[in-house]
Amino acid sequence: MYGSAKMTYITIKVEGMSCGHCQMAVTKAISGLEGVSSVDVDLEKGEAAVSYDPQATDIDAIKKAVNDAGYKA
């Protein structure tokens, strides 16, 4: 199915990050989801920019991964 997937790009607010470890934990939690192609977590802005395949995952799963990692999406 090469080239058939349309990627979706979102930016979500992430509360509770205070250091580089937090940033890495959120990145790892989101990037571990099937269908996620890229994650850019901005510690200063408190945001995560995510590119993903909506046929493989969705915003609710992304938020759940952040919440399960101990932060608030």
Buried (B, 14 or more C-beta within 10 A) or exposed (E): EEEEBEEBEBEBEBEBBEEEEBBEBBBEBBBEBEBBBEBEBEBEEBBBBBBBBEEEBBBEBBBBBBBEBEBEB
